[in-house]
Amino acid sequence: MGRVPKVERDALTGGLMYQSAVEWYRFLADEALFEQGDAAKSDHYISQAEAMSQGPQGGVIRSRVLEEEIKKWNG
């Protein structure tokens, strides 16, 4: 298991900060591959992280799927 990333939120909206989301997608990709052996899920998460890294940086995102995964890891 890798180190669980911090959850950084926008103080006004409560949305997940962009860079925090990228770090979470990378973490989830590693966990899917190394802990679960799920290459398809890992590829999905890494493609999300790469797509976000190539686009405009900054701001906030809202993702139900990502929020559910964060809850699983943070209790």
C-alpha positions in Angstrom: 0.0 0.0 0.0 1.3 3.4 -0.9 1.0 6.6 1.1 -2.5 7.9 1.1 -2.5 11.4 -0.4 -3.9 14.4 1.5 -7.4 15.6 0.6 -7.2 19.3 -0.2 -10.5 21.1 -0.6 -11.6 24.6 -1.7 -12.7 26.5 1.4 -15.6 28.1 -0.4 -17.1 25.3 -2.4 -15.8 22.2 -0.7 -14.8 20.8 -4.0 -11.6 18.8 -4.4 -8.6 20.9 -5.5 -7.3 20.0 -8.9 -3.8 18.9 -7.9 -5.2 16.8 -5.1 -7.5 15.0 -7.5 -4.5 14.2 -9.8 -2.6 12.8 -6.9 -5.6 10.7 -5.9 -6.0 9.3 -9.3 -2.3 8.3 -9.4 -2.6 6.7 -6.0 -5.7 4.8 -7.0 -3.9 3.6 -10.2 -1.0 2.2 -8.1 -3.3 0.5 -5.6 -5.5 -1.0 -8.3 -2.5 -2.5 -10.0 -0.3 -3.6 -7.1 -2.8 -4.5 -4.4 -5.8 -5.7 -6.5 -4.0 -6.8 -9.7 -6.6 -4.9 -11.8 -4.7 -3.5 -14.8 -7.9 -2.2 -16.4 -8.9 -0.1 -13.4 -5.3 1.1 -13.0 -5.2 2.2 -16.7 -8.4 4.1 -16.2 -7.2 6.0 -13.2 -3.8 6.8 -14.8 -5.5 8.0 -17.9 -7.6 10.3 -15.8 -4.5 11.7 -14.0 -2.7 12.2 -17.3 -5.6 13.9 -19.0 -5.9 16.3 -16.0 -2.2 16.9 -16.1 -2.3 17.9 -19.7 -5.1 20.4 -19.4 -5.4 23.7 -17.6 -4.1 23.4 -14.0 -5.9 24.8 -11.0 -9.4 25.1 -9.8 -11.7 22.5 -8.3 -13.3 19.4 -9.6 -16.3 17.3 -8.5 -16.3 13.6 -9.1 -18.7 11.3 -7.4 -16.5 8.3 -8.2 -13.4 10.0 -6.8 -15.2 11.1 -3.7 -16.4 7.6 -3.0 -12.8 6.2 -3.3 -11.5 8.9 -1.0 -14.2 8.0 1.6 -13.1 4.3 1.3 -9.5 5.2 2.1 -10.1 7.9 4.7 -12.9 6.1 6.6 
